[in-house]
């Protein structure tokens, strides 16, 4: 899944223990196609492998989501119900709903969410904010507005309106965007809770920066206090870099500072800002400039920062280097991350995806094989999918399926089978399929 799955899963984190399950709505008729039939077979094999590996609830939730995408909601529900741990089982229902949203089945998604019953009200509000954002990005401004009108909690309504405004600006409707931004800002100004107001202003800054209105984004960021101020400057720097204003982006990144403990914390966001600038330079074809900016990002790590945050910053840089196609640079950065860092697998996954895209299929497989089983997780699905797409492009899906079938490690086999299903349903993946959503800045690692 892409943005929707990530956001809605997080939205349920605080409510799953309170959930009172309700009855399920009817299942729509399955429409068979060769792609769907193959994908569902792969997903059934993934379930078998997942059960052999210990029934990882998070991975099983992804299987349920892809079964939904493949058109078999009944199978998805069976998979969700088989998850042993209650929290992960709740997440599975949420992922099913997210898949329905991405397919445009908003009614079905709403019905699935209602299965969760009491305790899921906040999730429902945020889910519809995400739906409105997705509609706006697809150009359906009227539909996004209609969805937003059903949101009753202002913080979530502000998120939706900010995304609608950004989409209007991108489509060239600056007057409409300004009007929608003003509406969102009015709601933000009316919030009495200081934390909520800060969060709302941050959402507005993100959207304004994406829309290209850097002056207005700066004004809004100036009203933000605390650590969110550094996050807002990172968002502005990233938007400037993607718009081609590398000098302006670097200047904004250098504004991220602070005193005492704030300086240590803020340095992490400066690192992320410079990382984003470097990635934008690489994607624009300026590899030497990107290499220098990646070095600048490493130098921006405060020497007083904790080992956890330092390793987190280096991981972020290494992943970006891999996405930029600089596999040697990513490997060199990875060497600075300690061997006991359980999250280093994200770097290896990014390296493998870059190797596969560059035609180094054998090298990509070898890189993924170095990740020990207990560090394999569904965050690596994009990397496994990159390998599968590369191999299927060379040998076809039947031969690729036989290769996956012969793998000895159950967890790796599970991920490869899910990746097979993803590739069969969507042979030409968008870039975001192999990477995390980059619309919003990252968070300090814990």
Secondary structure, 3 states (H helix, E strand, C coil): CCHHHHHHHHHCCCCHHHCECCCCCCCCCCCCCHHHHHHHHHHHHHHHHHHHCCCCHHHHHHHHHHHHHCCCHHHHHHHHHCCCCHHHHHHHHHHHHHHHHHCCCHHHHHHHHHHCEECCHHHHHHHHHHHHHHHHHCCCHHHHHHHHHCCCCHHHHHHHHHHHHHHHHHCCCHHHHHHHHHHHHHHHHHCCCHHHHHHHHHHHHHHHHHHCCHHHHHHHHCCCCCHHHHHHHHHHHHHHHHCCCHHHHHHHHCCCCCCCHHHHHHHHHHHHHHHHHHHHHHHCCCHHHHHHHHHHHHHCCCCCCCHHHHHHHHHHHHHHHHHCCCHHHHHHHHCCCCCCCCCCHHHHHHHHHHHHHCCCHHHHHHHHHCCCHHHCCHHHHHHHHHHHHHHHHHHCHHHHHHHHHCCCCHHHHHHHHHHHHHHHHCCCCCHHHHCCCCCCCCCCCC
